[in-house]
Amino acid sequence: MRDYRWMHEYCLNRFGSAAALEARLPQPKSADELRAIPDDRYLSLISLRVFHAGLKHSVVDAKWPAFEEAFFGFDPHKAVLMDAGHLERLMHDERLIRHLAKLRSVPLNARLVLDVAREKGGFGALIADWPVEDIVGLWKYLSKHGNQLGGLSAPRLLRMAGKDTFVPTEDVVVALKAQGIVDKAPNSRKDLAAVQAAFNRWQAESGRPLCQLSVMLAHTVNH
């Protein structure tokens, strides 16, 4: 595995200048900003990520105001009470994307949000306080305790929320393979630990957040 300098030099050459590179890189939210996001906004983000999965994002985004209305502004105290009959009625609402499994995920994930908030004072506390040195642990937590948050959904959700994370997209995985870190998409505990260790090393070398390193690594892949 090569060090951060290789990645930085490659991206500088690709984009022509430090300013052009920096303009492409995301900025994570601070812990205080993440903690301040209300629980209903986290539930909305979780639900949006669930509906984005496998569907055209622009179509989902265009319908999201109707989802906000149908799910009571994603107030978790209200959404958690939505029973099978209520969800069945939503299946007849032409304003929505009528995917029953995804609709069912909303009250299930509302329960997750409420359980965490009860323990920590707010769902944002879980997100804000989780150490980025073990961000794959947060992915596992969300996948285990949430509904339809497996695969890339947990890291993509965290990126949407502004939590610092890398995302093992197809390009990132190709780059990780080229560096000899993994030989396939990292799904096993061993492979995830290896990828986390690589990003932790690059972060220590560069001082950059994981999200920036993830984007830079993806740009080292030639198309």
Stockholm file with secondary structure:
# STOCKHOLM 1.0

chainA/1-223         MRDYRWMHEYCLNRFGSAAALEARLPQPKSADELRAIPDDRYLSLISLRVFHAGLKHSVVDAKWPAFEEAFFGFDPHKAVLMDAGHLERLMHDERLIRHLAKLRSVPLNARLVLDVAREKGGFGALIADWPVEDIVGLWKYLSKHGNQLGGLSAPRLLRMAGKDTFVPTEDVVVALKAQGIVDKAPNSRKDLAAVQAAFNRWQAESGRPLCQLSVMLAHTVNH
#=GR chainA/1-223 SS CCCHHHHHHHHHHHHSSHHHHHHTCCCCCCHHHHHHSCHHHHHHHHHHHHHHTTSCHHHHHHHHHHHHHHTGGGCHHHHTTCCHHHHHHHTTCTTSCCCHHHHHHHHHHHHHHHHHHHHHSSHHHHHHHSCGGGHHHHHHHHHHHSSSCTTTHHHHHHHHHTCCCCCCCHHHHHHHHHTTSCSSCCCSHHHHHHHHHHHHHHHHHHCCCHHHHHHHHHTTSCC
#=GC SS_cons         CCCHHHHHHHHHHHHSSHHHHHHTCCCCCCHHHHHHSCHHHHHHHHHHHHHHTTSCHHHHHHHHHHHHHHTGGGCHHHHTTCCHHHHHHHTTCTTSCCCHHHHHHHHHHHHHHHHHHHHHSSHHHHHHHSCGGGHHHHHHHHHHHSSSCTTTHHHHHHHHHTCCCCCCCHHHHHHHHHTTSCSSCCCSHHHHHHHHHHHHHHHHHHCCCHHHHHHHHHTTSCC
//
